[in-house]
């Protein structure tokens, strides 16, 4: 058999067919009531932290707010942070990072 390359149109059609087939055979994820409550609580905490950090100043604020927004955008992804990491994420806008120590060597 000759191995021939697909044209861009054929590749597009093949990806569309594959996506449609995957969607047809997709098994919906089912969340328990406990999982729903945890997700709802985390969303409320993340939104609260975003709202409270609006007027805060500092170089670390922008990165912390971006991390919170990314967390909210990716709520449906399977890999979610554990409780300890989530608490760090919530506290990040309000906790200034440690300052770098100056050794005073003058180099």
N, CA, C and O of each residue as an XYZ file, in Angstrom:
428
protein
N       0.814     -1.179      0.000
C       0.000      0.000      0.000
C       0.861      1.247      0.000
O       1.866      1.327      0.705
N       0.464      2.188     -0.776
C       1.200      3.438     -0.843
C       0.773      4.333      0.322
O      -0.412      4.464      0.629
N       1.750      4.929      0.943
C       1.491      5.822      2.067
C       1.432      7.241      1.522
O       2.464      7.798      1.147
N       0.237      7.840      1.472
C       0.108      9.183      0.926
C      -0.289     10.159      2.021
O      -0.923      9.802      3.014
N       0.111     11.406      1.797
C      -0.150     12.445      2.781
C      -1.550     13.020      2.548
O      -1.980     13.190      1.407
N      -2.253     13.316      3.645
C      -3.590     13.905      3.551
C      -3.486     15.390      3.248
O      -2.552     16.067      3.676
N      -4.451     15.873      2.513
C      -4.516     17.308      2.261
C      -5.060     17.989      3.514
O      -5.659     17.326      4.360
N      -4.863     19.296      3.646
C      -5.393     19.994      4.827
C      -6.903     19.819      4.986
O      -7.398     19.711      6.108
N      -7.636     19.792      3.876
C      -9.082     19.600      3.950
C      -9.426     18.209      4.468
O     -10.341     18.048      5.276
N      -8.684     17.199      3.996
C      -8.914     15.831      4.464
C      -8.573     15.699      5.946
O      -9.270     15.004      6.685
N      -7.495     16.368      6.383
C      -7.118     16.334      7.803
C      -8.214     16.972      8.652
O      -8.554     16.455      9.716
N      -8.767     18.091      8.188
C      -9.828     18.784      8.911
C     -11.063     17.895      9.034
O     -11.663     17.798     10.104
N     -11.432     17.255      7.941
C     -12.591     16.354      7.962
C     -12.353     15.177      8.907
O     -13.257     14.767      9.636
N     -11.138     14.637      8.891
C     -10.814     13.506      9.761
C     -10.886     13.911     11.232
O     -11.391     13.152     12.059
N     -10.383     15.103     11.566
C     -10.444     15.549     12.967
C     -11.883     15.825     13.386
O     -12.262     15.552     14.525
N     -12.690     16.368     12.466
C     -14.103     16.601     12.784
C     -14.829     15.287     13.042
O     -15.606     15.175     13.990
N     -14.571     14.290     12.191
C     -15.214     12.983     12.379
C     -14.776     12.340     13.694
O     -15.593     11.761     14.411
N     -13.485     12.443     14.006
C     -12.972     11.866     15.249
C     -13.585     12.565     16.464
O     -13.926     11.913     17.451
N     -13.725     13.885     16.393
C     -14.313     14.628     17.509
C     -15.787     14.275     17.682
O     -16.266     14.136     18.808
N     -16.501     14.131     16.576
C     -17.915     13.770     16.658
C     -18.094     12.378     17.233
O     -19.010     12.139     18.020
N     -17.222     11.458     16.843
C     -17.306     10.089     17.368
C     -16.972     10.054     18.857
O     -17.612      9.339     19.627
N     -15.966     10.829     19.256
C     -15.598     10.882     20.674
C     -16.733     11.480     21.498
O     -17.005     11.028     22.610
N     -17.393     12.495     20.950
C     -18.502     13.123     21.665
C     -19.685     12.169     21.794
O     -20.393     12.183     22.801
N     -19.895     11.346     20.778
C     -21.014     10.400     20.810
C     -20.795      9.310     21.856
O     -21.754      8.816     22.448
N     -19.542      8.937     22.084
C     -19.231      7.850     23.023
C     -18.740      8.359     24.372
O     -18.225      7.584     25.179
N     -18.896      9.650     24.620
C     -18.408     10.244     25.864
C     -19.303      9.847     27.033
O     -20.530      9.864     26.934
N     -18.664      9.492     28.135
C     -19.389      9.145     29.356
C     -19.396     10.383     30.251
O     -18.330     10.880     30.616
N     -20.567     10.885     30.609
C     -20.609     12.090     31.447
C     -20.082     11.796     32.852
O     -20.336     10.741     33.433
N     -19.336     12.777     33.373
C     -18.831     12.641     34.735
C     -19.955     12.960     35.698
O     -20.723     13.898     35.484
N     -20.050     12.182     36.752
C     -21.096     12.393     37.751
C     -20.406     12.787     39.060
O     -19.514     12.090     39.545
N     -20.834     13.905     39.610
C     -20.274     14.388     40.865
C     -21.246     14.073     41.995
O     -22.457     14.241     41.852
N     -20.702     13.618     43.117
C     -21.550     13.357     44.281
C     -21.934     14.684     44.922
O     -21.372     15.729     44.594
N     -22.888     14.633     45.829
C     -23.328     15.850     46.506
C     -22.185     16.466     47.315
O     -22.075     17.688     47.413
N     -21.344     15.620     47.888
C     -20.204     16.110     48.665
C     -19.219     16.848     47.754
O     -18.725     17.919     48.107
N     -18.938     16.275     46.586
C     -18.030     16.919     45.644
C     -18.603     18.240     45.148
O     -17.871     19.217     44.994
N     -19.908     18.273     44.898
C     -20.548     19.508     44.460
C     -20.428     20.593     45.526
O     -20.182     21.759     45.215
N     -20.604     20.195     46.789
C     -20.512     21.168     47.884
C     -19.089     21.720     48.000
O     -18.900     22.917     48.220
N     -18.093     20.845     47.851
C     -16.698     21.292     47.925
C     -16.392     22.246     46.779
O     -15.762     23.283     46.986
N     -16.835     21.902     45.569
C     -16.600     22.763     44.405
C     -17.282     24.121     44.589
O     -16.695     25.159     44.283
N     -18.506     24.112     45.084
C     -19.249     25.354     45.290
C     -18.562     26.223     46.337
O     -18.477     27.440     46.172
N     -18.070     25.611     47.413
C     -17.372     26.334     48.464
C     -16.076     26.944     47.930
O     -15.753     28.093     48.230
N     -15.338     26.164     47.136
C     -14.085     26.670     46.576
C     -14.323     27.827     45.618
O     -13.564     28.796     45.619
N     -15.354     27.740     44.810
C     -15.666     28.831     43.884
C     -16.009     30.088     44.670
O     -15.565     31.180     44.315
N     -16.791     29.949     45.728
C     -17.157     31.107     46.548
C     -15.915     31.728     47.184
O     -15.774     32.951     47.197
N     -15.019     30.901     47.709
C     -13.798     31.419     48.327
C     -12.906     32.114     47.303
O     -12.350     33.176     47.583
N     -12.769     31.520     46.118
C     -11.918     32.113     45.080
C     -12.490     33.445     44.603
O     -11.744     34.406     44.416
N     -13.793     33.508     44.407
C     -14.420     34.769     43.983
C     -14.304     35.825     45.064
O     -14.106     37.001     44.759
N     -14.426     35.422     46.339
C     -14.286     36.353     47.444
C     -12.868     36.917     47.486
O     -12.678     38.119     47.673
N     -11.874     36.045     47.313
C     -10.476     36.492     47.322
C     -10.214     37.449     46.162
O      -9.499     38.437     46.326
N     -10.784     37.167     44.995
C     -10.624     38.083     43.860
C     -11.254     39.437     44.156
O     -10.665     40.475     43.857
N     -12.436     39.431     44.736
C     -13.127     40.681     45.033
C     -12.380     41.502     46.081
O     -12.292     42.725     45.967
N     -11.845     40.835     47.096
C     -11.134     41.561     48.154
C      -9.776     42.074     47.700
O      -9.264     43.038     48.267
N      -9.181     41.446     46.683
C      -7.837     41.822     46.263
C      -7.828     42.904     45.191
O      -6.766     43.243     44.669
N      -8.996     43.454     44.854
C      -9.059     44.455     43.788
C      -8.223     45.687     44.124
O      -7.473     46.162     43.271
N      -8.327     46.201     45.308
C      -7.620     47.430     45.662
C      -6.231     47.220     46.214
O      -5.540     48.195     46.508
N      -5.796     45.988     46.365
C      -4.484     45.708     46.947
C      -3.377     46.131     45.996
O      -3.550     46.144     44.778
N      -2.240     46.475     46.576
C      -1.099     46.910     45.771
C       0.101     46.024     46.056
O       0.275     45.523     47.167
N       0.904     45.846     45.058
C       2.117     45.056     45.190
C       2.403     44.308     43.895
O       1.516     44.102     43.067
N       3.647     43.913     43.742
C       4.052     43.209     42.524
C       3.476     41.808     42.455
O       3.279     41.276     41.362
N       3.205     41.205     43.593
C       2.721     39.827     43.622
C       1.220     39.719     43.366
O       0.722     38.617     43.135
N       0.493     40.822     43.400
C      -0.964     40.795     43.277
C      -1.407     40.313     41.899
O      -2.320     39.494     41.796
N      -0.779     40.805     40.854
C      -1.200     40.453     39.488
C      -1.059     38.951     39.240
O      -1.956     38.333     38.666
N       0.033     38.374     39.658
C       0.236     36.937     39.474
C      -0.733     36.100     40.282
O      -1.232     35.078     39.810
N      -0.997     36.539     41.503
C      -1.924     35.802     42.368
C      -3.350     35.867     41.825
O      -4.072     34.871     41.845
N      -3.751     37.038     41.342
C      -5.089     37.172     40.758
C      -5.213     36.339     39.481
O      -6.253     35.730     39.231
N      -4.152     36.316     38.677
C      -4.171     35.514     37.450
C      -4.295     34.032     37.781
O      -4.994     33.295     37.085
N      -3.618     33.589     38.845
C      -3.710     32.184     39.251
C      -5.130     31.845     39.712
O      -5.638     30.766     39.407
N      -5.768     32.752     40.440
C      -7.149     32.530     40.876
C      -8.103     32.465     39.687
O      -8.995     31.617     39.643
N      -7.909     33.368     38.725
C      -8.759     33.352     37.533
C      -8.573     32.074     36.738
O      -9.538     31.504     36.229
N      -7.334     31.628     36.632
C      -7.058     30.378     35.896
C      -7.698     29.193     36.614
O      -8.219     28.284     35.968
N      -7.660     29.200     37.939
C      -8.297     28.131     38.703
C      -9.798     28.090     38.399
O     -10.359     27.017     38.177
N     -10.440     29.254     38.389
C     -11.883     29.307     38.123
C     -12.207     28.873     36.691
O     -13.239     28.247     36.449
N     -11.333     29.205     35.752
C     -11.559     28.809     34.362
C     -11.416     27.305     34.169
O     -12.095     26.718     33.327
N     -10.536     26.682     34.945
C     -10.243     25.257     34.780
C     -10.919     24.384     35.826
O     -10.396     23.326     36.176
N     -12.063     24.806     36.325
C     -12.768     24.029     37.351
C     -13.173     22.644     36.863
O     -13.252     21.716     37.668
N     -13.431     22.479     35.580
C     -13.898     21.193     35.067
C     -12.770     20.248     34.684
O     -13.030     19.124     34.256
N     -11.540     20.677     34.826
C     -10.407     19.808     34.538
C     -10.281     18.760     35.640
O     -10.629     19.033     36.788
N      -9.793     17.578     35.314
C      -9.710     16.526     36.330
C      -8.659     16.788     37.418
O      -8.839     16.351     38.554
N      -7.589     17.477     37.098
C      -6.531     17.703     38.086
C      -6.794     19.001     38.834
O      -6.585     20.089     38.297
N      -7.247     18.882     40.061
C      -7.511     20.034     40.902
C      -6.533     20.028     42.076
O      -6.109     18.963     42.526
N      -6.171     21.222     42.577
C      -5.228     21.260     43.705
C      -5.839     20.680     44.979
O      -7.052     20.722     45.183
N      -4.970     20.140     45.824
C      -5.456     19.623     47.100
C      -5.786     20.806     48.017
O      -5.584     21.962     47.646
N      -6.292     20.509     49.210
C      -6.765     21.559     50.115
C      -5.662     22.530     50.526
O      -5.886     23.740     50.577
N      -4.473     22.007     50.818
C      -3.366     22.871     51.232
C      -2.947     23.830     50.137
O      -2.742     25.016     50.398
N      -2.818     23.340     48.925
C      -2.425     24.182     47.800
C      -3.522     25.199     47.472
O      -3.233     26.333     47.089
N      -4.777     24.784     47.626
C      -5.882     25.706     47.369
C      -5.865     26.849     48.379
O      -6.096     28.000     48.009
N      -5.597     26.550     49.644
C      -5.530     27.597     50.671
C      -4.399     28.579     50.367
O      -4.554     29.784     50.564
N      -3.256     28.066     49.884
C      -2.156     28.952     49.498
C      -2.576     29.846     48.335
O      -2.213     31.021     48.288
N      -3.330     29.297     47.414
C      -3.814     30.045     46.260
C      -4.742     31.178     46.697
O      -4.685     32.281     46.153
N      -5.594     30.898     47.678
C      -6.537     31.897     48.189
C      -5.809     33.010     48.958
O      -6.182     34.179     48.863
N      -4.787     32.645     49.707
C      -4.073     33.615     50.536
C      -3.023     34.405     49.767
O      -2.549     35.427     50.265
N      -2.649     33.970     48.584
C      -1.547     34.580     47.835
C      -1.695     36.082     47.607
O      -0.705     36.798     47.757
N      -2.877     36.603     47.252
C      -2.938     38.052     47.030
C      -2.727     38.883     48.285
O      -2.379     40.060     48.186
N      -2.924     38.312     49.446
C      -2.876     39.076     50.695
C      -1.580     38.864     51.477
O      -1.361     39.507     52.503
N      -0.744     37.986     51.006
C       0.484     37.661     51.698
C       1.651     38.093     50.816
O       1.837     37.567     49.719
N       2.426     39.042     51.297
C       3.571     39.510     50.516
C       4.639     38.421     50.487
O       4.884     37.767     51.502
N       5.271     38.222     49.344
C       6.317     37.201     49.270
C       7.520     37.619     50.106
O       7.736     38.814     50.309
N       8.303     36.672     50.591
C       9.477     37.037     51.392
C      10.476     37.821     50.544
O      10.683     37.532     49.366
N      11.078     38.805     51.167
C      12.056     39.635     50.455
C      13.368     38.881     50.327
O      13.728     38.067     51.178
N      14.070     39.173     49.242
C      15.376     38.557     49.039
C      16.357     39.170     50.019
O      16.365     40.379     50.250
N      17.172     38.317     50.581
C      18.150     38.813     51.551
C      19.314     39.471     50.823
O      19.827     38.949     49.833
N      19.709     40.604     51.327
C      20.853     41.311     50.764
C      22.076     40.955     51.601
O      22.114     41.206     52.806
N      23.045     40.384     50.964
C      24.241     39.962     51.696
C      25.159     41.126     51.985
O      26.001     41.032     52.878
N      25.025     42.228     51.255
C      25.827     43.407     51.528
C      27.264     43.272     51.069
O      28.130     44.012     51.534
N      27.529     42.367     50.188
C      28.903     42.161     49.745
C      29.327     43.188     48.684
O      30.519     43.423     48.489
N      28.364     43.789     48.009
C      28.685     44.839     47.064
C      29.234     44.349     45.745
O      29.912     45.112     45.058
N      28.987     43.166     45.375
C      29.506     42.636     44.118
C      28.729     43.201     42.995
O      29.001     42.886     41.836
